[in-house]
Amino acid sequence: MDLDLSKRSKPCFKKNRMMSMGKVKNPFLKLCGIGLLTVICISVKAQKVNFTVNSKTGAIQSMNIDNDKQNMNWLIATDGSQYPWITEKYGWGLGYLTLESENKKVKYEWKKPVSTSPTSYTPWDKKTSSFEQTQVYRVGNIRIDVKRSLDHDRLTERYTFTNTGQTCTRISDIGIYTPFNDNYPDATTCIHSRTHAHIWDGESAAYVNALRMGGTAPHLGLVLTEGSIKSYDILERGIDKGNSHTRGVIALNLPDTLLQSGSSYSIQWSLFPHLGNEDFKNKLLQQGSVWMSCNKYMFEKGEKAEIELRSQYPLKDVKLLKNGKPIKIKQKGRVWKAEAIMEQPGEVRFEILYNNGRRTHADCLVHSSFDKLIEKRTEFIRTHQQMNDTNDMRYGAYMVYDNEANRIYKNDTPNCNPVDRDEGAERLGMGILLAKQYLLTHKPELKESLLKYVRFVRERLQTEDYTTYSSVDQKGRNRGYNYMWVAELYFQMYKVTGNKQYAIDGYQTLCSMFRQFGYGFYAINIPVCLGLQSLKKAGMTNEYEHLKDEFIKSGDVFVKNGMNYPKHEVNYEQSIVAPALQFLLQLYIETGIRKYFDDAQRQLPVLEAFNGCQPSYYLHDISIRHWDGYWFGKRELFGDTMPHYWSTITAEVFHLYAQCTGKAAYQQRAEEIVSNNLCLFFEDGKASCAYVYPHEVNGIKAQFYDEYANDQDWALVHYLLVNKGL
């Protein structure tokens, strides 16, 4: 194929000729390849969106936003330079599908185009210019046309699947690679040059809100304008593929479709820069999508749900379904509203149908009673998860529970990481939860269980000098996090019993931590307020002053570090950022020293960037996490674990921030986060450590609650803090 680009490209090289917003400037064009296939290797620069296309695959291989000081690439490099296992096959716009015809199923990938249309630009004398190019792929009897056009600040992509065969063909398991640069090399790189990709698989109203991890604009948005996205897959996850430091490759899933001979199916989306969540929402609406939301996503039986749909353009035939049954919806201008009583426990899906076949939804969950749910959970722990075998060294411990086998898991089978299933560490959350529940109920059986448990902690997990281990063998896991959780348990037990010895134990545990780990450890749930207030109440004045000084030394390190968060067990994550703010805000409350609040407030956008705003109890204001199902779950599967209980640390931060500022919106967000995490707890008192959200991870079906009740009870610990002040 011979292309004459002289007439098209000549104006682009005119000296000093610059173009206004949305216009192409300084494009580089050259012919790549010979023979049957000639490919245009092109770098496109616009005022807003810049991207490059791989000359061999036709995939987008890099994307950035103009005027971005960091010149961030929003995509993972697919040449193996960033991760050796992420290669050209994962380029943006490539993908996979399964063809079903005559009782045969064959999986295909489209990797290289069979043809590429010439690049086109509008004449220079027009007010705006555009870019347009089509890559054509073939798999089996399916032709795939990938058309890209750039106009103003938007990159539009259209994917058309055409059956060129003579018989009817069913296409299933369709995934289009969208390799957002969502991974954790280190804090500095993440803050400036990585993104949290918040995905909403909301059918006709699907989107991806890709927020820079540092929280500063510009950000990148993707909005579906035609077709449907039903779910997403995660690929290239594993202990040997980034461990807990990368989210993997994201592929957006299209619905299965039946194509008659000669017929086609298309989806289309636009990519655009934005300034933050509100700007993203506004631009999404400007491009013809809709925005669905509820007043909240977790309900008690009998509560009223308020459903809202917004559109910037007129909609036709708007209908609302509640679990498949129609309910009334009223229109006022470009807003449609409805109310519904949540009558029965269980999942409720609100579906909105509009514009002759388009649809989207919101996912809610109903519990009988939140207080009764916590009561059932604490009772289940007491009766089913406490080791009562006096011949076992773990006698008195609260243990992992296997919901599938209906018994305590004794950590006696091969698994990926026995230290995350042991009798200490994160499992301490169960003891803290039961202590808080006792303060609410004063049930003697809870106190009896707690006394047995705290004796186990002091005698089996700690040495005489308060060195703290995760397991009774006291080998190899003297872990900084443990000290904070054991100390919090002791201070809660001081509240439960009034026994001063527990205040002493809490104090000595923290002193042991500072002796061994210094002042730069970003531990989760450092009990600043609880610890200092307990010592003050116990009349331990000298200890109070000493511990306050130790906290201040740590606070000064945190302020000095700022957003240069040190690596811990993961290079960078929400449970490093959130504990920093959790600690600083508590320190401000207890000392009144302004710099601790100021630095927490400065870091707040970094924490908020982890959270999405999708209309689902799994996702709404929930922090992105994507490894906990592997380390803590029975199925040991990497992949987005949302919600995950550590998202409730963010809830505590919002709660503390509301206390410091009086901003009620943050208290409301805190309450919604801890409420959404109640989906990890079931009406019979059982629980799950993780919900793995994607459709598939590495080809393995996901979308399940893991069978281990492990460490999720921290969500209830934070629920009681946010809602009960405990």
WODAMO-V991625 format. One record per pair of residues at least 12 apart in sequence whose C-alpha atoms are under 8 Angstrom apart, sorted by the first residue. I is the first residue (numbers start at 1). J is the second residue. D is the distance in Angstrom with one decimal. If there is no record, write none. Layout:
i-><I I>
j-><J J>
d-><D D>
This chain:
i-><1 1 1 1 2 3 8 8 9 11 12 12 12 13 20 20 21 21 21 21 21 22 22 22 22 22 22 22 22 22 22 22 23 23 23 23 23 23 23 24 24 24 24 24 24 24 25 25 25 26 27 27 27 27 28 28 28 29 29 29 30 32 37 37 38 38 39 39 39 39 39 40 40 40 40 41 41 41 42 42 45 46 46 46 47 47 47 47 47 48 48 48 48 48 48 48 48 49 49 49 49 49 49 49 49 49 50 50 50 50 51 51 56 56 57 57 57 57 57 57 58 58 58 58 59 59 59 59 60 60 60 61 61 61 61 61 62 62 62 62 63 65 65 68 70 70 72 72 72 73 73 73 74 74 74 74 74 74 75 75 75 75 76 76 76 76 78 78 83 85 85 86 89 90 90 90 91 91 91 92 92 92 92 93 93 93 93 94 94 94 94 94 95 95 95 95 95 95 95 95 96 96 96 96 96 96 96 97 97 97 97 97 97 98 98 98 98 99 99 99 99 99 100 100 100 100 101 101 101 101 108 108 109 110 110 110 111 112 113 113 113 113 114 114 114 114 115 115 115 116 116 116 116 117 117 117 118 118 119 119 119 120 120 128 128 129 129 130 130 130 130 131 131 131 131 132 132 132 132 133 133 133 134 134 134 135 141 141 141 142 142 142 142 142 143 143 143 143 143 144 144 144 144 145 145 145 145 146 146 146 147 153 153 154 154 154 154 155 155 155 156 156 156 156 157 157 157 158 158 158 158 159 159 159 160 160 160 160 161 161 161 162 162 162 162 162 163 163 163 163 163 163 164 164 165 165 166 166 167 167 168 168 168 168 169 169 169 169 170 170 170 170 171 171 171 171 172 172 172 173 173 173 173 174 174 174 174 175 175 175 175 175 175 176 176 176 177 177 177 177 178 178 178 178 179 179 179 179 180 180 180 180 181 181 182 182 182 182 182 182 182 183 183 183 183 183 184 184 184 184 184 185 185 185 186 186 186 187 187 187 187 187 187 187 188 188 188 190 190 190 191 191 191 191 191 191 192 192 192 193 193 194 194 195 195 195 195 196 196 196 196 196 196 196 197 197 197 198 198 198 198 198 198 199 200 201 201 201 201 202 202 202 202 202 202 203 203 203 203 203 203 203 204 204 204 204 204 204 204 204 204 204 205 205 205 205 205 205 205 205 205 206 206 206 206 206 207 207 207 207 208 208 208 209 209 209 209 209 210 211 211 212 213 213 213 214 214 214 215 215 215 215 216 216 217 217 217 218 218 218 218 219 219 219 219 220 220 220 220 221 221 221 221 221 221 222 222 222 222 223 223 223 223 223 223 224 224 224 224 224 225 225 225 225 225 225 225 226 226 226 226 227 227 227 228 228 228 229 229 229 229 230 230 230 231 231 231 231 231 232 232 232 232 232 232 232 233 233 233 233 233 233 233 233 233 234 234 234 234 234 234 234 234 234 234 235 235 235 235 235 235 235 236 236 236 237 237 237 237 238 244 244 244 245 245 245 247 247 247 285 285 285 286 288 288 288 289 290 290 290 290 291 291 291 292 292 292 292 292 292 292 292 293 293 293 293 293 294 294 294 294 294 295 296 296 297 297 297 297 297 297 297 297 297 298 298 298 298 298 298 298 298 298 299 299 299 299 299 300 300 300 300 300 300 300 301 301 301 301 301 301 301 301 302 302 302 302 303 303 303 304 304 304 304 305 305 305 305 306 306 306 306 307 307 307 308 308 308 308 309 309 309 310 310 310 311 311 312 313 314 315 315 316 316 316 317 317 317 317 318 318 318 318 319 319 319 320 320 320 320 321 321 321 321 322 322 322 322 323 323 323 323 324 327 342 344 344 344 345 345 345 345 346 346 346 347 347 347 347 348 348 348 348 349 349 349 349 350 350 350 361 362 362 363 363 363 364 364 365 365 367 368 373 373 373 373 374 374 375 376 376 376 377 377 377 377 377 378 378 378 378 379 380 380 381 381 382 382 384 384 384 385 385 385 385 385 386 386 387 387 393 393 394 394 394 394 395 396 396 396 396 396 397 397 397 397 397 398 398 398 398 398 398 399 399 399 399 400 400 400 400 400 400 400 400 401 401 401 402 402 402 403 403 403 403 403 404 404 416 416 416 417 417 419 420 420 421 421 422 422 423 423 423 424 424 424 424 424 425 425 425 425 425 426 426 426 427 427 428 428 428 429 429 429 429 429 430 430 430 431 431 431 431 432 432 432 432 433 433 433 433 434 434 435 435 435 435 435 435 436 436 436 436 438 439 439 447 454 454 457 460 461 462 465 466 466 466 467 467 467 468 468 468 469 470 480 480 480 480 481 481 483 483 483 483 484 484 484 484 484 484 484 485 485 486 486 487 487 487 487 487 487 487 488 488 488 488 488 489 490 490 490 490 491 491 491 491 491 494 495 500 503 503 503 503 506 507 507 507 507 511 514 519 519 519 519 520 520 520 522 522 522 522 523 523 524 524 524 524 525 525 525 525 526 526 526 528 528 528 528 528 529 529 529 529 532 532 532 532 551 552 555 555 555 555 558 558 559 559 559 562 562 563 565 573 574 574 574 574 574 574 575 575 575 577 577 578 578 578 578 579 580 581 581 581 581 582 582 582 582 584 584 584 584 585 585 585 585 585 585 586 589 607 610 610 610 611 611 612 617 617 617 618 618 618 618 618 618 619 619 620 620 621 621 621 622 622 622 622 622 623 623 623 623 623 624 624 624 625 625 625 625 626 626 626 626 626 627 627 627 628 628 628 629 629 629 629 629 629 632 632 632 632 633 633 633 633 633 633 634 634 634 635 635 637 638 639 639 639 639 640 640 640 641 641 641 641 642 642 642 642 643 643 643 643 644 644 644 644 644 645 645 645 645 645 645 645 646 646 647 648 648 648 648 648 648 648 648 649 650 651 651 651 651 651 651 651 652 652 652 652 653 654 654 654 654 655 655 655 667 670 671 671 671 674 674 674 674 674 675 677 678 678 680 680 686 687 687 687 688 688 688 688 688 688 688 689 689 689 689 689 689 689 689 690 690 690 691 691 691 691 692 692 692>
j-><35 36 37 38 38 118 120 121 29 124 25 26 27 26 47 128 46 47 48 152 153 46 47 48 128 129 130 150 151 152 153 154 46 47 128 129 130 151 152 44 45 46 47 129 130 131 44 45 46 45 42 43 44 45 42 43 44 41 42 43 42 55 114 115 115 116 55 56 58 115 116 55 116 118 119 53 54 55 54 55 66 66 152 153 65 66 67 152 153 65 66 67 152 153 154 272 273 63 64 65 66 153 154 155 272 273 63 64 65 66 63 64 112 113 88 89 91 111 112 113 112 113 116 135 91 92 93 94 91 92 93 75 77 78 91 92 74 75 76 77 75 218 273 218 192 193 192 193 194 181 193 194 180 181 193 194 195 220 178 179 180 181 179 180 181 182 90 91 242 236 241 236 111 177 179 249 177 178 179 176 177 178 179 146 176 177 178 109 110 111 176 177 109 110 111 174 175 176 177 251 108 109 110 173 174 175 176 109 171 172 173 174 175 171 172 173 174 140 169 170 171 172 169 170 171 172 167 168 169 170 139 140 139 137 138 139 137 137 135 136 137 138 135 136 137 138 135 136 137 133 134 135 136 133 134 135 133 134 131 132 133 132 133 151 152 151 152 149 150 151 152 148 149 150 151 147 148 149 150 147 148 149 146 147 148 147 163 164 165 161 162 163 164 165 160 161 162 163 164 159 160 161 162 158 159 160 161 158 159 160 159 272 273 270 271 272 273 270 271 272 268 269 270 271 268 269 270 266 267 268 269 266 267 268 264 265 266 267 264 265 266 259 262 263 264 265 259 260 261 262 263 264 261 262 261 262 261 262 260 261 258 259 260 261 258 259 260 261 256 257 258 259 256 257 258 259 255 256 257 253 254 255 256 253 254 255 256 232 233 251 252 253 254 251 252 253 249 250 251 252 249 250 251 252 248 249 250 251 195 197 249 250 194 195 194 195 196 197 246 247 248 195 245 246 247 248 245 246 571 572 573 245 571 572 567 571 572 563 564 565 566 567 571 572 563 564 565 213 214 572 212 213 214 215 563 606 212 213 214 212 213 212 213 210 211 212 213 210 211 212 213 609 610 624 209 210 211 210 211 611 612 614 624 614 614 229 230 231 232 228 229 230 231 360 361 227 228 229 230 359 360 361 224 225 226 227 228 229 289 358 359 360 223 224 225 228 289 290 291 359 360 223 224 228 229 360 221 222 223 224 221 222 223 221 222 277 280 612 222 276 609 609 606 609 610 605 606 609 605 606 608 609 275 605 274 275 276 273 274 275 276 273 274 275 276 271 272 273 274 270 271 272 273 274 280 269 270 271 272 269 270 271 284 287 289 267 268 269 270 289 267 268 269 270 287 288 289 266 267 268 269 266 267 268 254 255 267 252 253 254 255 253 254 255 252 253 254 694 695 250 251 252 253 694 695 696 250 251 252 253 694 695 696 697 698 247 248 249 250 251 639 694 696 697 698 248 249 250 251 697 698 699 248 249 698 638 639 697 698 638 570 626 627 570 571 572 626 639 640 310 311 312 312 311 312 313 311 309 310 311 312 309 310 311 307 308 309 310 360 361 362 615 307 308 309 362 615 306 307 308 362 615 307 364 672 363 364 365 615 616 617 620 672 676 364 365 366 367 617 672 675 676 678 342 364 365 366 367 342 345 366 367 368 369 370 342 343 344 345 366 367 368 369 341 342 343 344 341 342 343 339 340 341 342 339 340 341 342 337 338 339 340 337 338 339 335 336 337 338 335 336 337 334 335 336 334 335 334 334 334 354 355 354 355 356 353 354 355 356 352 353 354 355 352 353 354 350 351 352 353 349 350 351 352 348 349 350 351 348 349 350 351 351 340 366 366 367 368 365 366 367 368 365 366 367 363 364 365 366 363 364 365 366 361 362 363 364 362 363 364 615 615 616 615 616 617 616 617 617 679 683 683 681 682 683 685 685 716 437 683 684 685 681 684 685 686 687 433 434 437 685 685 685 686 398 430 446 449 401 407 408 398 399 400 401 408 398 399 399 408 460 472 423 456 460 472 456 449 452 453 455 456 423 424 453 456 457 423 427 428 430 431 453 422 423 427 710 421 422 423 427 708 709 710 711 708 709 710 707 708 709 686 687 707 708 709 707 708 630 631 636 631 632 470 631 632 632 710 470 471 470 471 472 461 469 470 471 482 469 470 481 482 485 482 485 711 710 711 485 486 489 485 711 713 714 717 711 713 714 450 453 454 489 488 489 492 717 713 714 716 717 446 450 447 450 489 492 493 496 492 717 720 726 496 495 496 496 489 490 486 472 474 474 512 508 509 512 509 512 513 482 483 509 482 482 513 517 521 523 523 524 509 510 512 513 509 510 523 524 525 526 527 525 526 506 509 505 506 507 509 510 527 531 506 526 527 530 531 506 502 503 505 506 503 506 530 531 534 534 534 538 531 534 535 538 531 531 535 543 547 547 550 550 553 554 557 554 557 558 568 576 579 580 576 579 575 576 579 649 579 582 583 649 579 582 583 551 583 586 587 590 586 587 589 590 544 547 548 590 587 587 583 584 587 596 580 584 595 596 599 599 603 603 577 625 607 610 623 624 625 647 646 647 649 606 607 607 649 650 653 649 600 600 603 604 653 649 652 653 656 596 597 599 600 597 600 653 656 657 660 656 660 650 622 623 624 623 624 624 676 677 679 642 643 676 677 679 693 642 643 673 676 669 672 673 642 643 644 647 673 642 643 644 647 650 640 641 642 640 641 642 644 638 639 640 641 642 639 640 641 641 644 690 641 689 690 691 692 706 689 708 710 711 689 690 706 707 708 710 706 707 708 706 707 697 697 692 693 694 697 692 693 694 690 691 692 693 690 691 692 693 676 677 690 691 677 689 690 691 712 677 689 690 712 713 714 715 714 715 673 670 673 674 677 714 715 718 719 718 670 669 670 671 673 674 718 722 670 718 721 722 670 666 667 669 670 667 670 722 722 722 719 722 723 715 716 718 719 722 719 715 715 716 705 712 709 708 709 712 705 706 707 708 709 710 712 705 706 707 708 709 710 711 712 705 706 712 703 704 705 706 704 705 706>
d-><7.7 6.9 7.0 6.3 7.9 7.3 6.9 6.8 7.8 7.0 7.1 6.3 6.7 6.7 7.3 7.7 7.3 5.0 7.3 6.2 7.3 5.6 5.2 6.6 6.8 7.1 7.8 8.0 5.9 3.2 5.1 7.9 5.6 6.5 5.8 5.0 6.7 7.4 6.3 6.9 5.6 4.9 7.5 6.5 7.1 7.6 7.8 5.8 6.3 6.9 7.4 5.9 5.5 6.3 5.9 5.5 7.3 6.3 5.1 7.0 6.9 6.4 6.7 6.3 7.4 7.3 5.7 6.9 7.9 7.5 6.1 6.0 7.4 7.6 7.8 6.2 6.3 4.5 7.8 7.6 7.7 6.7 7.7 7.3 7.8 5.3 7.6 7.7 6.8 5.3 4.8 7.6 7.6 4.9 7.6 7.6 6.7 7.2 6.1 4.8 6.1 6.0 6.8 7.0 6.9 7.2 5.5 5.1 5.8 6.6 4.2 6.3 6.5 7.8 7.3 7.9 7.7 5.8 4.5 6.3 6.7 6.3 8.0 6.3 5.1 5.2 5.5 6.3 6.1 5.0 6.8 7.2 6.7 6.6 5.9 6.5 7.1 5.7 7.8 7.1 6.3 7.3 7.0 6.8 6.5 6.9 7.4 5.0 7.5 7.4 7.0 8.0 5.8 5.3 7.8 7.0 6.9 8.0 7.9 5.5 4.5 4.5 5.7 6.0 4.6 7.8 6.4 6.0 8.0 7.6 7.4 7.6 5.9 6.1 7.1 7.5 6.6 7.6 7.1 7.6 5.3 5.0 6.2 7.6 5.8 5.6 6.7 7.7 5.8 6.0 5.9 5.6 5.6 5.7 7.4 7.5 5.4 4.4 5.4 7.6 5.6 4.1 6.2 7.6 5.7 5.4 6.8 6.5 6.6 6.0 5.3 4.3 6.5 5.7 5.1 5.8 6.9 7.9 6.7 5.8 4.9 6.5 5.9 4.9 6.3 7.6 7.8 7.0 5.2 6.5 6.3 7.8 7.2 6.4 7.0 6.4 7.8 6.6 5.9 5.2 4.5 7.5 7.8 5.7 5.5 7.0 6.2 5.3 7.4 7.3 5.8 4.7 6.2 5.7 5.2 6.6 6.3 7.9 6.8 5.7 5.1 5.4 7.0 7.8 7.3 6.8 7.7 6.9 5.3 4.9 7.5 7.7 5.2 4.8 6.8 7.2 5.5 4.2 6.5 5.7 5.3 6.5 5.4 4.1 6.2 6.4 6.0 5.4 5.1 6.4 5.5 4.8 5.9 7.4 7.9 5.8 5.1 6.6 6.7 6.8 5.6 4.8 6.5 7.7 5.7 5.1 6.8 5.7 4.8 6.7 6.6 6.1 7.2 6.2 5.6 4.9 7.9 5.5 5.1 6.6 7.2 5.8 4.3 6.3 5.6 5.6 6.3 6.9 5.8 4.3 6.7 5.5 5.4 6.3 6.5 5.6 4.3 6.7 5.4 5.2 6.2 7.6 6.5 5.7 4.2 6.6 6.2 6.7 5.4 5.2 5.8 6.4 6.2 5.5 5.7 7.2 5.3 7.9 6.7 5.4 7.2 5.8 4.4 5.5 5.9 5.3 6.4 7.6 7.3 5.8 4.3 6.0 5.6 5.4 6.2 7.5 7.1 4.4 6.6 7.1 7.5 7.6 6.7 5.5 5.4 7.2 7.2 7.6 7.5 5.3 5.3 4.5 6.4 5.0 5.2 6.6 7.2 6.0 4.2 6.5 7.2 5.5 5.5 6.9 8.0 5.1 5.4 7.3 7.2 6.7 7.3 7.0 5.6 5.8 5.9 5.1 5.7 6.6 6.6 5.9 7.6 7.7 5.8 4.0 5.7 7.6 4.9 5.8 6.0 5.5 7.5 6.7 6.1 7.3 7.1 5.3 5.8 7.4 5.9 5.7 7.2 7.7 7.1 5.5 7.6 6.0 7.9 5.9 7.1 7.7 7.1 5.0 4.0 7.7 7.9 7.6 7.1 6.9 5.9 7.1 7.6 5.9 5.8 5.9 5.3 4.4 5.1 5.5 5.3 6.4 6.0 7.0 6.3 7.5 5.9 4.3 6.5 5.9 7.7 7.8 5.5 8.0 7.9 7.7 5.9 5.6 5.2 5.0 7.1 7.8 6.5 6.5 8.0 5.4 6.3 7.7 4.4 4.6 5.1 6.4 5.4 7.8 6.8 7.4 6.9 5.9 4.5 6.7 8.0 5.7 5.4 5.8 7.5 6.2 7.6 7.5 5.8 6.1 7.4 7.3 5.8 6.4 5.6 7.1 6.0 7.9 7.5 5.4 4.4 6.0 5.9 5.0 6.6 4.9 6.5 8.0 7.3 7.9 7.9 7.5 6.2 7.2 6.3 5.8 7.2 7.0 4.9 7.1 5.1 5.1 7.4 5.4 7.9 7.8 7.1 5.0 6.7 6.2 5.8 5.4 7.7 5.5 5.2 6.0 6.7 7.0 5.8 4.6 6.0 8.0 5.5 5.3 6.0 6.8 6.7 6.6 5.6 4.5 6.6 5.4 5.5 6.7 6.2 8.0 7.4 7.7 6.0 4.2 6.6 7.3 7.6 5.5 5.2 7.2 7.2 6.7 6.4 7.3 5.0 4.9 6.9 6.3 4.4 6.6 6.2 6.8 6.8 6.7 5.6 4.8 6.6 5.9 5.8 5.9 6.4 5.1 7.4 6.9 6.0 6.9 5.6 4.5 5.0 5.7 5.7 7.4 5.9 5.1 6.5 7.0 5.5 5.4 4.9 5.9 7.8 7.7 6.0 5.6 5.0 6.4 6.6 6.8 6.3 4.8 6.3 5.6 5.0 6.6 7.7 5.8 4.7 7.5 5.3 6.2 6.2 6.3 7.3 7.5 6.7 6.7 6.5 7.5 5.6 6.5 6.5 7.6 6.2 7.1 7.6 7.9 6.0 5.6 6.3 7.3 6.9 6.7 6.9 6.8 5.6 4.9 7.7 5.6 5.1 6.7 7.5 5.7 4.5 6.5 7.8 7.2 7.0 6.8 6.0 5.4 6.6 6.8 5.4 5.5 4.6 6.2 7.5 6.9 6.8 7.9 6.9 6.9 4.5 6.4 7.5 6.3 5.0 7.9 7.8 6.8 5.8 5.0 5.9 7.8 6.3 7.7 6.0 5.6 7.9 7.3 7.6 6.2 4.7 6.3 7.6 7.9 5.5 5.0 5.5 5.3 6.6 5.7 5.6 5.9 6.3 6.0 5.9 4.9 6.6 6.0 5.3 5.3 7.7 5.8 5.7 7.8 6.6 5.6 4.5 6.1 5.6 5.2 6.1 6.8 7.3 5.9 4.7 6.7 5.7 5.2 6.1 7.0 5.7 4.6 6.6 5.7 5.0 6.5 6.0 4.7 6.6 5.4 6.6 6.2 6.9 6.8 6.5 5.9 5.8 4.8 7.3 7.4 5.4 6.1 7.1 6.8 5.6 4.5 7.2 5.6 5.1 6.5 6.9 5.7 4.6 6.4 7.9 5.6 5.0 6.4 6.8 5.9 4.7 6.5 5.9 5.2 6.4 7.7 7.6 7.9 6.8 6.8 7.9 7.5 7.4 4.6 4.9 5.7 5.7 5.1 6.7 7.2 5.9 4.4 6.3 6.1 5.1 5.8 7.4 6.7 5.8 4.7 6.2 5.3 6.5 7.9 7.8 5.0 5.7 6.5 4.5 6.3 6.2 5.7 7.0 7.3 7.5 7.8 7.5 7.4 6.3 7.0 8.0 7.3 7.6 7.4 6.8 4.7 7.4 7.7 4.2 6.5 7.7 7.4 6.0 7.5 7.6 7.4 5.4 6.9 7.3 7.4 7.2 6.6 8.0 7.5 7.2 5.4 5.3 6.8 6.2 6.0 4.4 6.1 6.8 8.0 7.9 6.9 7.1 7.3 7.7 6.8 7.0 7.8 5.4 4.8 7.7 5.6 6.2 8.0 5.6 6.3 7.6 6.7 6.8 7.7 6.8 7.3 7.3 7.4 5.6 6.9 7.6 6.4 7.6 7.6 7.5 6.8 5.8 4.8 7.9 5.8 5.1 6.6 6.0 4.9 6.4 7.2 8.0 5.2 6.0 7.0 5.9 8.0 7.9 7.0 7.2 6.2 7.9 7.4 6.4 5.7 6.6 7.1 6.9 6.1 6.7 5.7 7.6 7.2 7.3 4.3 5.5 7.9 7.8 5.0 7.5 5.4 7.7 7.6 7.9 5.5 6.7 5.4 6.4 7.0 7.6 7.4 6.8 5.8 5.2 7.1 7.7 5.8 7.4 6.7 7.2 7.9 6.7 7.2 5.3 6.9 6.9 7.0 7.4 6.7 5.2 6.7 7.2 7.6 7.0 7.7 6.2 6.5 6.7 7.2 7.6 7.5 6.5 7.2 7.8 6.4 7.8 7.9 7.7 7.8 5.2 6.8 7.9 7.4 6.7 5.4 6.1 7.5 6.4 7.8 6.7 6.4 7.9 7.2 7.1 6.6 6.8 7.4 6.9 5.3 6.5 6.1 6.3 8.0 6.1 7.9 6.8 7.1 7.3 6.4 5.3 6.7 7.0 7.7 7.3 7.3 7.2 4.2 7.1 5.8 6.5 7.5 7.9 6.9 7.9 5.9 7.5 7.4 7.7 5.0 6.4 6.3 5.1 5.6 5.8 6.9 6.4 6.5 7.5 7.9 6.2 8.0 6.5 6.3 7.1 7.4 7.4 7.9 7.4 7.5 7.6 7.6 7.8 6.4 4.4 6.7 6.1 6.0 6.9 7.9 6.1 6.2 6.1 7.7 6.4 7.0 7.7 5.1 7.9 6.6 7.3 7.7 7.8 7.8 7.9 6.3 7.4 7.0 6.0 6.5 7.8 6.0 7.5 7.7 6.4 5.9 7.4 7.1 7.9 7.4 7.5 7.6 6.4 7.4 7.1 7.0 7.9 7.9 7.0 6.3 7.1 7.5 6.8 7.3 8.0 6.7 6.8 7.0 7.8 7.8 7.7 6.8 8.0 7.4 7.6 6.1 6.3 6.1 5.6 6.8 7.1 7.7 5.1 7.4 7.5 6.4 7.6 7.0 5.2 7.5 5.2 6.4 7.8 6.0 5.7 6.5 7.6 6.4 6.9 7.8 7.3 7.3 7.5 7.7 4.9 5.7 4.4 6.6 7.9 5.1 7.8 7.8 5.7 5.2 6.8 7.8 7.9 7.9 6.3 6.4 7.6 7.8 7.5 7.8 6.2 7.0 6.1 8.0 6.0 6.5 7.5 7.5 7.9 5.3 8.0 7.1 7.6 6.7 5.7 5.6 6.6 7.0 6.4 4.7 3.8 5.1 7.8 5.9 6.9 6.9 6.5 7.8 7.0 6.3 7.3 5.5 7.4 6.8 7.3 6.9 7.8 6.8 7.8 6.5 7.0 5.8 7.0 5.7 7.6 6.4 6.0 5.7 6.7 7.7 7.6 7.2 6.3 7.5 7.0 6.1 5.7 5.7 6.4 5.8 5.3 4.5 6.0 7.2 5.8 6.5 6.1 7.5 6.0 7.2 6.4 7.1 7.5 5.8 7.1 7.6 6.4 7.7 7.9 5.4 7.5 6.3 4.9 7.3 7.0 7.4 7.9 6.3 5.7 7.7 7.9 5.8 6.2 7.8 7.2 7.5 7.1 4.1 7.1 5.9 6.5 7.5 7.5 6.5 6.5 7.6 6.5 7.9 5.1 6.1 7.0 5.5 5.0 5.7 6.2 7.9 6.8 7.5 6.4 6.8 6.4 7.5 6.9 5.2 7.8 7.2 6.4 7.6 7.8 7.7 7.3 7.1 7.6 5.1 7.4 6.0 5.6 6.1 5.7 4.6 7.0 6.7 7.7 6.4 7.8 6.1 5.3 5.3 5.9 4.8 5.9 5.6 7.6 6.9 5.6 4.4 6.3 5.6 6.6 7.6>
